[in-house]
Amino acid sequence: MIASLYSHRRPVAVVTGGAGFVGSHLCERLLADGLEVVCVDTFETGRMDNIRHLLSHKSFSLVEHDVTMPLDLPHAQVAEFYNMASPASPPMYQRDPIRTLKTNVIGALNVLEFARSTGARIFQASTSEVYGDPQVHPQPETYWGNVNSFGPRSCYDEGKRAAETAFFEYRAKYGVDVRIARIFNTYGPRMSPEDGRVVSNFIVQALRGEDITVYGDGSQTRSFCYVDDLVRGIVALMRAPVAPTAPVNLGNPGEFTVLELAQLVISMTGSVSRVVSRPLPTDDPRQRRPDISRAGELLSWQPEIALPVGLSRTIGHFRAELDSRDSANALLVAL
């Protein structure tokens, strides 16, 4: 597979975590932009179904590799490197906290070494989780955060914070061109039904007619960015003529309570589900909303897809996937 990479003499973009929810949409966009795309993934949380439609594309290559090990890819022509490698939902990153920490910290060092050796411009997918349970609202990039360094979410929160440090140290010492986005809650097609985040949980529960589980009283707030808007922001940040000297928030500043989201999903799916309360998890943020002033000023970027529009598309995705699974299960039973 590696020997066949870069065969069309176009600029190359490498996407680690490229079979993930956001990574697969990013691969699709980069191919549409005329780049050769090398998708790197371990398929621990990424899914082959997310990229299956890309496998026959003449400019797409797939490499199964773990970023906690140094990358062994041909160096020539790599222009853009997007580090999207990491589980992003609490159930997935809490499954193996040490591995999550290694992926975010050792993985960051390995991709930075690759970028240093190739001269590639490199993007890091950081997260709004670096703000922890914020005491400033909305959250600007200048806010240092309120993070529990040894709580159940810290493997991800602190891993991403350490990765940001590594990126800016490589910039300072080696002159690597780094771009960092702090990504807020993102949703859309290709999320896994087992993802574990609030949008996917609510939609799957509603479509199955199950109780919709709201943690706490549902008054905690979130801001939801549709995946197409996020990908557009990521590409704009990567291709900005001058690298920002600090991270840039990417997210939708529209703010909704978790209970409002549950009620909207029930209404849009026509579900008979009822809302039930569960205890609030430890360190679950009470408020989360991005200040995207910097993204507007530096990138002329703002989200365009309203929540009901994005939810409609996402519900369609989940409905089709669940129907497909039900059909496959029925066939197995019949056999």
N, C-alpha and C positions, 0 to 999 in steps of 0.2 A: 504493500500500500504506500509506504513512504517513498519508495523509488519512483512512483508515478506522480508525486506531487509537483505542482508548479509547472505543469507541462505546457501551459498555454501562453506563457510569457506575459502574463498580466500582473499588476500589483496583487500581492497576496495579503489576506487578512486571516489571522489565526484566532479562533474563538474557543477558549477553554470553557467547559460546561456548555458546549454548543448544542447538546441534545436535551438541555433543560427547557423549562417553560419559556423564559425570556430569551435564553441563548438561541433556541431554534428560530424564533422570530427574527432575531438579529442576523443569523446566518442567511435567512431568506432575503432580508433587506440588502445585505452586502452583495449577494449574488445579483440582485436586481440593479445594483450600482455598477456592475461590471467587474467586480473583483473575483479572483480565485479565493475560495474559502476552504480553510482547513479546520474542521470541527474536531476538537479534542475532548473526549469524555470517558468516564469509567463506567457509566450506566448504573451507578449506585442509586442515584435519584433521577438522572436523565432517562429519557425513554426513546427507544428506537422508533416508536410510532410518531414521535415529534418531527423526525427528520427523514422518515422513509420516502416521502415524496421528493426529497432532494438527492437521494442516492444516485439517480440516473443523470443528474445534471453534470455536464462535462467539466464544469469549473468547481465542483464540490468534491472534497476528499474527507474521509473519516479516519481518525487515528484513535485507537483505544489506549489511553495513557492516564496515569495518575500524576497530578501536578506536585504531589509530595516527593516525586522523583524528578531529577533534572530532565529537561526536554531535549530530545534528540531528533530535531527536525532540520531539514535543509535551511540554510540561513538566507540564501539569495532571494531578493525580491519581497521579503516580508516588510510591508509598509505599516500595517496596523495590527495591533495585538490587543484583544479584548479578554480580560480575565474575569470570567463569569463563574468560575468553578467554586461551588460551595452549596451545600443544602441551605435552603432559605427559610423553611417553615419550622417553627419550634418542635413539632413532633419528629421531624426528620433530623434536625441538627442535634437534638437531645438524645437521639438513638445511640450515638457513639460520640460523646462530647470531646474526647481526646482526638479522635480522627477529625472532627470538625475544626478543632483548634489547629491541628497540623495542616489541614487543607488551606486554611486561611493565612497562617503565618509562614510555614515552610513553603507552601505553594506560592505565596507572594514573592518570596526570595528567589525561588526557581524561575518564575516567569520574568522577574526583573533582571536576572542574570542573562536570560535569553535576549531580552530587549537591549541590554547593555552591549552584548556581543554582536547584535545585528544592526543596531541603530534604529530599530522599529519604535514608533510612537506607541505608547501602551496605556490602556484604559483599565482602571480598577473599579469593579462594582462593589462599592461600599454600601452602607445601609443607614436608614434612619434609626436603627437600633443603637447606633453609637450615642444617641441622645438619651438612651435609657428611659426612665420614667420622668419626663422633662418637667422642670419647674419654670420654664420659659415657654410661652405659647403665643403665636406659632414659633417653630424652631428655625432660627437663622443659622447659617454655617458658623457664625462666631460663637455660638453657644457650646460650651465644653461638655455638657451632658451631665446626667445623674445616673451612673451605671453601677450596679452591684458587681464587683470584680470576682465574686465567688458564688453567685446565685445560679439558678438552673438555666438562665439564658446567657450566662457570661462566656461560655465557650464560643458563641457566635459574636456577641457584642464586643468582647475584648479581642477576639481574633481579628475582627474587621478594624478595630482601632489600631492594633499592632500593624496590620497590613498598610493602613494609611501612613503610619510612621515610616515603614520600610520604603514606601514609594517616594515620600518626600526626601528621605535620606539619600536614596539613589539619585534623585534629581540634584541634590546639593553636592554630592561627592563626585558623581560620574556624569552629570549633565543629561541624564535620561529624560526624555520628553514624556512626562506622566500627566494623565488626566484622571481625576477621581470624581465619581458621582455618588452622592448619598441618596439611595433609592428608597422611596416611601412605598407603602402598600400598593402592589401592582396585581392586576387580575386580567383575565381574558381567556380565549380559547387555548387549548393544550395544557391548561392546568390539570394535574392528576386528580381524580376523585379521592385519592388518599393523601392529597397535599397537606391537609390539616389546618390551613388558614381559613379565616372567617368566611370569605366569599365562597370558596369551594365547599366548605362544610355546610353552609346554609343552603346553597343550591342543591347539593346532592341530597340532603335531608328532605328538602321540600319536594323534590322530584320523586322521592321514594315514599312520601307521605309519613315520614318519621317526625318525631319531636325535633324542633329546632332548638339546639342547646345554646343558650346565652349565658356567658359567664358573668357573675355579679348581677347587678340590676340592669345592665345594658346601657348605662349612661356614659360609659367610656366612649371616646370618639376616635374615629379613624378617617383618613383621607385616601380615596381609592383612585388610582391612575390606571387607565386602560393601556394595555401592553403596546399598542401601536404608537401612542403618544410617548411612552417611555423610550422605545427604540429610536424614535425620531430625535429625542433629546440626547440619547447616548451618542448617536452619530454626529449630531451638531457639536457636542462637546469634543469628540475625537478630532473633528476637522476644523475646529476654531483655529484661526491663523496664529494666535498667541495662546500658549498654555496658561490657564488660570493658575494663580499662585496659591490657591486654597481649594478644598473640595466644593462641589456645586450640588445643591439640592435638586433632585428631579422627582416630582410628584404632583398630584393634583391638590390644590389648596381647598377644594370643596370639602367640608367637614360634616360627617354624619355620626350619630350615635349608633352603636352596635344594634340597639333595638330598632332604630329606624331602618337599618339595612335588612334586618330579619323581616320586618313588616313589608318592605318593598319586594323582597324576594318571594314571599308568600303570595302577594298580590300578582306579581308578574308571571308566576308559574301556575296560578290557579290552584294552589295546594290546599289540602285540608289539614296541614301540619299545625300544631300548636307550639307556642313558645314556652320553653321550660328553663328554669334558672339552675345553674350549677355554681359551685364556689369559684371565686376569682383566683386564677393561678398566681403563684408567687411572682412578683416583679412585673406583672402585666401592666403596661403603661396606661395611665388614665386618659391621657390626651396625646394625639399625634396629628400634627398638621404642618406641612412645610411652608416656610417662607421662601418663595421662588423668585424673589427680586433679582438675585444675582444671575440666575438662569435667563431671566428676561433681558437684563442689561448686557450680558456677555454673549448670549447665544440667540437672542430674539426668539426665545422658545417659551411656549406655554401650552398646556394641554388643551385639546379641542373636543374630546369625546365625553359627553355628559354621562353620568352614572347610569341612568335608565337605558341609554343606547348601548353602552358597553355591557351592561348586565344582560340585555336581550341577546346579544351575540354569544355571551358566555353561557347562558342558559341553553341556547341551541347546541353548543358544543357538548355540554354535559348530557343533554337529553340524547343526542346521537350516540355518545360513548356508552351510556348506561343501557340504551336499547341494544347496542351491539353486544355488550357483555351478556345481557339477558338472553339474547338469541343464541349466543355461543353456549351458554350454560344449558339452555333447553335442548340444544342439539346433543350435548354430551349425555344428558339424562336419557334422551331417546335412544342413543346408541347403547 
